[in-house]
Amino acid sequence: MNVCVYCSSSDDIDREYLEIAAEVGAELARRGHTLVSGGGSVSCMGAVARAARAGGARTVGVIPRALIEWEVSDTESDEMIVTETMRERKGVMDARSDAFLALSGGLGTLEELLEIWVAAVLGMHDKPIVVLDPTGLFAHLRLQVDELVRRGFVRPRARDAIWWAESVPVAFDILAASHRRPPAIPGGPTVAERIEGE
């Protein structure tokens, strides 16, 4: 699979998150996948890419021209795609990916996760989405979505359109299992429901 990894490009984070990102890159390579990332070489983004390449994986970076200097582009990437806008960047990352894995991150990571999540809910794609959250950073996000469901703003089916994992191997197991399933039928059960029912 081409696995798109959303993650932090911030340097002001605990080293634990960099280690998790490196573990993700190593596991991605071990399983024979290709990495699609935001094209940066710093923080978690860089840790994922370096570990993936160290394990023999191919890496594809997608970065807006304006952020090349700010994020310090991943010059070692096997393929670097430079876009003109952030929106174009996300579109290219989406199109080049078979699955999505969100790691700990800030507003940019949340934006990417929510956009691809909503697209899945609307039936615009049937690619698996997993949030890897071993430290509970996004626990409040899960509670917020549960509250939105409780108040009728979000349907349970929409909430359940993604998976949550607490370890790297489990996250990749979910991606692999859901990727092998046939596409969802519009109006029918979600991928999550199909797997749960098997």
SULWO-V314743 format. One record per residue. N is the residue number from 1. PSI is psi as a letter, one per 30 degrees, with the letter a starting at -180 (* if undefined). OMEGA is omega as a letter, one per 30 degrees, with the letter a starting at -180 (* if undefined). Layout:
((N PSI OMEGA) (N PSI OMEGA))
//
This chain:
((1 l l) (2 j a) (3 j l) (4 k l) (5 j l) (6 k l) (7 l a) (8 k l) (9 g a) (10 k l) (11 f a) (12 h a) (13 l l) (14 k a) (15 f l) (16 e a) (17 e l) (18 e l) (19 e l) (20 e l) (21 e l) (22 e l) (23 e l) (24 e l) (25 e l) (26 e a) (27 e l) (28 e l) (29 e a) (30 e a) (31 g l) (32 g a) (33 l l) (34 k l) (35 k l) (36 k a) (37 l a) (38 g l) (39 g l) (40 l a) (41 g a) (42 l l) (43 b a) (44 e a) (45 e l) (46 e a) (47 e l) (48 e a) (49 e a) (50 e l) (51 e l) (52 e l) (53 e l) (54 f l) (55 g l) (56 g a) (57 l l) (58 k a) (59 k l) (60 k l) (61 k l) (62 j a) (63 k l) (64 k a) (65 e a) (66 f a) (67 f a) (68 e a) (69 e a) (70 e a) (71 f a) (72 j a) (73 l a) (74 i a) (75 f l) (76 f a) (77 k l) (78 e l) (79 k l) (80 k l) (81 k a) (82 k l) (83 l l) (84 f a) (85 l l) (86 e a) (87 e l) (88 e l) (89 e a) (90 e l) (91 e l) (92 e l) (93 e l) (94 e a) (95 e a) (96 f a) (97 k l) (98 f a) (99 l a) (100 k l) (101 j l) (102 k l) (103 a l) (104 k a) (105 a a) (106 b a) (107 e l) (108 e l) (109 e l) (110 e l) (111 e a) (112 e l) (113 e a) (114 e a) (115 e a) (116 f l) (117 e l) (118 e l) (119 e l) (120 e l) (121 e a) (122 g l) (123 g a) (124 f l) (125 l l) (126 h l) (127 k a) (128 k l) (129 k l) (130 k l) (131 j l) (132 j a) (133 i a) (134 f a) (135 f a) (136 g a) (137 e a) (138 g a) (139 e l) (140 e l) (141 e l) (142 e l) (143 e l) (144 e l) (145 e l) (146 e l) (147 e l) (148 e l) (149 e a) (150 e a) (151 g l) (152 g l) (153 f a) (154 k l) (155 k l) (156 e l) (157 e l) (158 e l) (159 e a) (160 g a) (161 f l) (162 l l) (163 l l) (164 k l) (165 l a) (166 f l) (167 l a) (168 e a) (169 e l) (170 e l) (171 e a) (172 e l) (173 e l) (174 e l) (175 e a) (176 e a) (177 e a) (178 f l) (179 f a) (180 f a) (181 l l) (182 l a) (183 l l) (184 k l) (185 k a) (186 k a) (187 f a) (188 a a) (189 k l) (190 l l) (191 e l) (192 e a) (193 e l) (194 e a) (195 e a) (196 e a) (197 f a) (198 * *))
//
